[in-house]
């Protein structure tokens, strides 16, 4: 199975290395405060040298600045995927399907957000006032994206070896606790329905509330002739997963 991040990794890395050869990035963002620079030095094992790059990685679009974290998030997603895939291949002789299951869980937005909270990242994210007031620092979407952007920035500044070492350090707990070893709730529900000769589960978006940077999605899932369950999450995918889990708890 070829994953999305695998198909896009080579052109993404090529793009970054071309950019790294440019003689000057240009000062496009304001410098980070001393406490954030100190935080980054402690977190990554070295003082940032490309301060604009790290500022970009920590900047949400609500700041209205020329650059935000989205490009570095795109890159960091691929670097994270490669680092975790290599780690899983090294640690386990499981079949490809099991490795893919764990990979998907370990690089999920939910896991990235959990890691971001564990390393005390939220207070260093640069958000506009409204986004901060709306709870943006606790949004899984924002935290997961910024976590990946930091990995992208580390890769650009210090290369893959440094990014890999960082991922292995801060992802140690999810890896050690077996994140992704159990079947994904949606897959488990799909198999349960088939095993009980029921039609496949149907997911319905019930509500979407809040601003884009702090949206909340409510989803219901129904297995005809059995029942329904619903759940809320910071993304539609998260809500569907939680709804599937709730269904299995109630009817499985």
C-alpha positions in Angstrom: 0.0 0.0 0.0 1.4 3.4 -1.0 0.3 6.2 1.4 -0.4 9.8 0.5 2.6 11.1 2.5 4.9 8.6 0.7 3.7 9.8 -2.8 4.3 13.4 -1.8 7.5 13.1 0.3 10.1 13.2 -2.5 8.8 16.4 -4.2 8.2 18.0 -0.8 11.8 17.3 0.3 13.2 18.4 -3.1 11.2 21.7 -2.8 12.6 22.4 0.7 16.2 21.6 -0.3 16.0 24.0 -3.2 14.7 26.6 -0.8 17.4 25.9 1.7 20.0 26.8 -1.0 18.6 30.3 -1.3 21.0 32.8 0.1 18.4 34.7 2.1 14.9 33.9 3.3 14.1 37.6 4.0 12.8 38.9 7.3 9.0 38.4 6.8 7.8 37.9 10.4 8.5 39.5 13.8 11.0 37.8 16.0 9.8 35.4 18.7 10.0 36.5 22.4 13.0 35.4 24.4 10.9 32.9 26.4 9.8 31.1 23.2 13.3 31.1 21.8 14.5 29.5 25.1 11.6 27.0 24.9 12.6 26.0 21.4 16.3 25.7 22.3 15.4 23.4 25.3 12.9 21.4 23.2 15.1 20.8 20.2 18.5 20.7 21.8 19.9 23.8 20.1 19.2 27.5 19.7 17.2 28.4 16.6 19.3 30.0 13.9 16.6 30.8 11.3 14.3 32.7 13.6 11.9 33.7 10.9 11.5 30.0 10.0 10.4 29.1 13.6 8.2 32.1 13.8 6.4 30.9 10.7 6.0 27.5 12.2 4.3 28.9 15.3 2.1 31.5 13.5 -1.6 30.9 12.8 -3.4 32.5 9.9 -5.4 34.6 12.3 -2.3 36.8 12.9 -2.8 38.2 9.3 0.9 37.9 8.5 2.7 37.2 5.3 3.5 33.6 6.3 1.8 31.1 8.6 2.5 27.5 9.5 0.7 25.8 6.6 3.7 25.3 4.3 5.8 23.9 7.1 2.9 21.8 8.3 2.8 20.2 4.8 6.4 19.3 5.0 6.4 18.2 8.6 3.6 15.8 8.0 5.7 14.0 5.5 8.8 14.0 7.6 6.8 12.8 10.6 5.4 10.0 8.5 8.8 8.8 7.3 10.3 9.0 10.8 7.5 7.0 12.3 7.4 4.5 9.5 11.1 3.8 9.8 10.8 3.5 13.6 7.9 1.0 13.2 9.8 -1.0 10.6 12.8 -1.2 13.0 10.8 -2.1 16.1 8.4 -4.6 14.7 8.2 -7.6 12.3 4.4 -7.2 12.0 2.7 -7.4 8.6 2.2 -4.4 6.4 -1.4 -4.0 7.4 -0.6 -3.8 11.1 2.2 -1.4 10.5 -0.1 0.8 8.5 -2.7 0.7 11.2 -0.1 1.9 13.8 1.4 4.5 11.5 -2.0 6.1 10.8 -2.8 6.3 14.5 0.7 7.6 15.5 0.6 10.4 12.9 -3.1 11.3 13.4 -4.1 14.8 14.3 -5.3 13.6 17.6 -1.9 12.1 18.5 0.0 15.1 17.2 -2.2 17.4 19.4 -1.7 15.2 22.4 2.1 15.4 21.9 1.8 19.2 21.5 0.1 19.4 24.9 2.6 17.1 26.5 5.5 19.3 25.5 3.7 22.5 26.6 3.4 23.9 23.1 0.0 25.7 23.3 1.3 28.8 25.1 3.9 29.5 22.4 1.5 29.4 19.4 1.0 32.9 17.8 -2.8 33.4 17.5 -4.9 36.4 16.8 -6.9 37.7 19.8 -10.2 36.3 18.5 -8.8 32.9 17.8 -7.2 32.8 21.2 -10.4 33.9 22.9 -12.3 31.2 21.0 -10.0 28.5 22.5 -7.6 28.1 19.6 -4.8 27.0 21.9 -6.8 23.9 22.8 -8.0 23.0 19.3 -6.7 19.6 18.1 -6.7 21.0 14.5 -4.3 23.9 15.4 -2.2 22.0 17.8 -1.7 19.1 15.4 -0.9 21.4 12.6 1.7 23.4 14.6 3.3 20.2 15.9 3.9 19.1 12.3 5.1 22.6 11.3 7.7 22.5 14.1 9.0 19.2 12.7 9.1 20.8 9.3 11.1 23.7 10.6 13.6 21.4 12.4 14.1 19.4 9.2 14.8 22.6 7.2 17.2 24.0 9.7 19.1 20.9 10.8 18.1 18.0 8.5 16.4 14.7 8.7 18.7 13.1 11.4 17.7 15.9 13.9 14.1 15.7 13.0 14.1 11.9 13.4 15.8 12.2 16.8 13.2 14.8 17.9 10.3 12.7 16.8 11.6 9.6 18.6 12.0 11.6 21.8 8.6 13.3 21.9 6.7 10.4 20.4 8.2 8.0 22.9 5.0 7.7 25.0 2.6 7.1 22.2 4.9 4.5 20.8 5.5 2.8 24.1 1.9 2.7 25.1 0.9 1.0 21.9 -1.1 3.7 20.1 -2.7 2.2 17.1 -2.3 -1.4 18.1 -6.0 -1.9 18.5 -8.2 -1.7 15.4 -9.5 1.7 14.5 -13.1 2.2 15.9 -14.6 2.8 12.4 -12.9 -0.4 11.1 -14.1 -2.3 14.1 -17.7 -1.1 13.6 -17.6 -2.0 9.9 -16.4 -5.5 10.7 -19.0 -5.9 13.5 -21.8 -4.9 11.1 -20.6 -7.3 8.4 -20.2 -10.1 11.0 -23.7 -9.6 12.2 -25.2 -9.5 8.7 -26.1 -5.8 9.0 -25.8 -3.1 6.4 -22.7 -0.9 6.6 -22.8 1.9 9.2 -24.0 5.3 7.9 -22.3 8.5 9.2 -24.3 11.8 9.2 -23.0 15.2 10.0 -25.5 16.6 12.5 -24.0 20.0 13.2 -20.9 22.2 12.7 -20.5 25.0 15.2 -17.9 27.6 15.9 -15.3 29.5 13.8 -13.0 27.7 11.4 -10.1 27.6 13.8 -12.1 26.2 16.6 -14.9 24.3 14.9 -16.9 21.5 16.6 -18.5 18.8 14.6 -21.3 16.5 15.7 -21.7 13.3 13.8 -24.2 10.4 14.2 -23.7 6.8 13.1 -26.5 4.4 12.4 -26.5 0.6 11.7 -30.0 0.0 10.4 -32.0 -2.3 12.6 -29.6 -1.9 15.5 -29.4 1.8 16.7 -27.5 5.1 16.5 -24.8 6.8 18.5 -23.4 10.3 18.2 -20.3 12.2 19.3 -18.6 15.6 18.9 -15.0 16.4 17.9 -12.8 19.1 16.6 -12.9 17.6 13.1 -15.4 15.5 11.2 -13.0 12.5 11.2 -12.5 12.8 15.0 -16.3 13.0 15.6 -16.9 9.9 13.3 -14.3 8.0 15.2 -15.8 8.9 18.6 -19.3 8.0 17.3 -18.1 4.6 16.1 -16.5 4.0 19.5 -19.7 5.0 21.3 -21.7 2.7 19.1 -19.5 -0.2 19.9 -19.7 0.5 23.6 -23.5 0.7 23.5 -24.3 -2.1 21.0 -21.1 -4.1 20.2 
